[in-house]
Amino acid sequence: MVNLILRKGAEEARNQLPDLLEAAEKGRSTVITRHGRPVAALVPIEAYCAAIRQQSLMPVAGSVMGYGKE
């Protein structure tokens, strides 16, 4: 089963919020746009929690003093 991401304009999303929340409970994400440009995402809480648990390695890069120096 393909889990497509919905796209809704801001006004439409506001008017359909109960339906979009129900979709999120069922595992479906929605990208909210303004003037056709994505500005926010409504995602299932499980996806949000998984995303914030992942930490970037970028802060680690270059953090070891003297690494790579002779």
C-alpha positions in Angstrom: 0.0 0.0 0.0 1.4 3.4 -1.0 1.1 6.1 1.7 0.8 9.3 -0.3 1.3 12.6 1.3 -1.6 15.0 1.0 -1.1 18.6 -0.1 -3.5 21.3 1.1 -3.6 25.0 0.9 -3.7 26.8 4.2 -7.3 27.9 4.0 -8.4 24.4 2.9 -6.4 22.8 5.7 -8.0 25.1 8.2 -11.4 24.2 7.0 -10.6 20.5 6.9 -8.6 20.2 10.2 -10.7 17.5 11.8 -10.4 15.3 8.7 -6.6 16.0 8.5 -6.2 15.1 12.2 -8.1 11.9 11.5 -5.8 11.1 8.6 -2.8 11.7 10.8 -4.1 9.3 13.3 -4.3 6.7 10.5 -0.6 7.4 9.6 -1.1 9.9 6.8 0.9 13.1 6.5 -0.2 16.4 5.0 1.9 19.2 3.6 0.3 22.6 4.1 1.1 25.2 1.4 0.7 28.9 1.1 0.6 30.3 -2.4 1.6 26.9 -3.7 4.8 26.8 -1.5 5.1 24.2 1.3 5.2 26.0 4.7 4.3 23.2 7.2 3.6 19.5 7.7 1.0 17.8 9.7 2.5 14.3 10.5 1.5 11.4 12.6 2.9 11.8 16.1 5.0 8.6 15.7 6.8 10.0 12.7 7.4 13.3 14.5 8.9 11.5 17.6 11.1 9.3 15.4 12.3 12.4 13.5 13.3 14.3 16.7 15.0 11.3 18.1 17.4 11.2 15.2 20.3 13.5 15.8 22.5 14.9 13.1 26.2 14.1 13.1 27.1 17.6 11.9 27.6 19.0 15.4 30.2 16.3 15.9 32.2 17.2 12.8 35.3 19.0 13.8 34.6 18.8 17.5 37.7 16.7 18.3 40.5 19.1 19.0 43.6 18.2 17.1 41.9 15.6 14.9 43.6 15.5 11.5 46.5 17.8 12.6 50.0 16.6 13.0 
